[in-house]
Amino acid sequence: MLKKVITNLLIAVALTISATVVSFAQSNETNGEVKKIDKEQGKVTLRHGPIKNLDMDQMTMVLRVQDAKMLDGLAVGDKVMFEADRINGQITITKIRREKK
């Protein structure tokens, strides 16, 4: 009986930890709206929501992209979801995708 209770408790703890890890992994995604695209410089101007992992409030700013090809298919006015991180001291978009209309 005690063995079964301990086993169930350990399973519950493992599930809670897994759910927390998944939650943290998804929390780096931020919404935004494309205001300007500069493919030559590999930059995009976004009006974005809070970027939690960088402790940034919502604002409009120019961001670098990790690869200029990430800007292919984007247009001014597009709603996007993106992830950004500080790379070599600069805030850089590491993932970006256009939201479905």
MARLUM-192503 format. One record per residue (C-alpha): residue in three letters; x, y, z. Coordinates in steps of 0.1 Angstrom, whole numbers, padded with zeros to 4 digits, always signed. Example, Ala and Ser with C-alpha at 12.3 -4.5 7.8 and 13.67 -1.06 7.14 Angstrom:
BEGIN
ALA+0123-0045+0078 SER+0137-0011+0071 
***
This chain:
BEGIN
MET+0000+0000+0000 LEU+0027+0025+0010 LYS+0048+0015-0021 LYS+0018+0023-0043 VAL+0012+0057-0027 ILE+0049+0066-0031 THR+0049+0055-0067 ASN+0018+0076-0074 LEU+0034+0106-0057 LEU+0066+0103-0077 ILE+0046+0101-0109 ALA+0026+0133-0100 VAL+0059+0151-0092 ALA+0074+0140-0125 LEU+0043+0152-0144 THR+0044+0186-0126 ILE+0081+0191-0135 SER+0075+0181-0171 ALA+0046+0206-0174 THR+0067+0233-0159 VAL+0096+0227-0183 VAL+0072+0228-0213 SER+0057+0260-0200 PHE+0091+0277-0197 ALA+0101+0265-0231 GLN+0070+0281-0247 SER+0072+0314-0227 ASN+0100+0328-0248 GLU+0077+0334-0278 THR+0064+0369-0282 ASN+0038+0384-0305 GLY+0046+0413-0329 GLU+0036+0433-0359 VAL+0060+0440-0388 LYS+0065+0478-0393 LYS+0095+0478-0416 ILE+0118+0453-0432 ASP+0155+0459-0442 LYS+0167+0427-0458 GLU+0201+0442-0468 GLN+0209+0449-0431 GLY+0191+0418-0418 LYS+0168+0438-0396 VAL+0131+0442-0390 THR+0112+0468-0371 LEU+0085+0452-0349 ARG+0059+0466-0326 HIS+0060+0438-0300 GLY+0046+0426-0267 PRO+0068+0420-0237 ILE+0099+0399-0243 LYS+0100+0381-0210 ASN+0134+0363-0213 LEU+0150+0397-0220 ASP+0130+0416-0193 MET+0117+0440-0220 ASP+0084+0458-0220 GLN+0062+0461-0251 MET+0076+0487-0276 THR+0085+0493-0312 MET+0121+0486-0321 VAL+0145+0475-0347 LEU+0158+0439-0342 ARG+0185+0420-0360 VAL+0176+0385-0374 GLN+0200+0356-0370 ASP+0197+0350-0408 ALA+0184+0374-0434 LYS+0165+0346-0450 MET+0142+0346-0420 LEU+0127+0378-0435 ASP+0116+0360-0467 GLY+0079+0359-0470 LEU+0073+0386-0444 ALA+0055+0419-0453 VAL+0048+0451-0435 GLY+0016+0447-0415 ASP+0021+0409-0409 LYS+0014+0396-0374 VAL+0042+0374-0362 MET+0053+0352-0333 PHE+0090+0353-0326 GLU+0118+0345-0302 ALA+0147+0367-0294 ASP+0179+0364-0274 ARG+0210+0384-0267 ILE+0237+0372-0290 ASN+0271+0388-0290 GLY+0257+0417-0270 GLN+0229+0424-0295 ILE+0192+0415-0293 THR+0186+0391-0321 ILE+0156+0373-0334 THR+0163+0336-0334 LYS+0129+0324-0347 ILE+0101+0341-0365 ARG+0069+0330-0381 ARG+0039+0347-0396 GLU+0006+0342-0379 LYS-0021+0327-0400 LYS-0047+0352-0412 
***
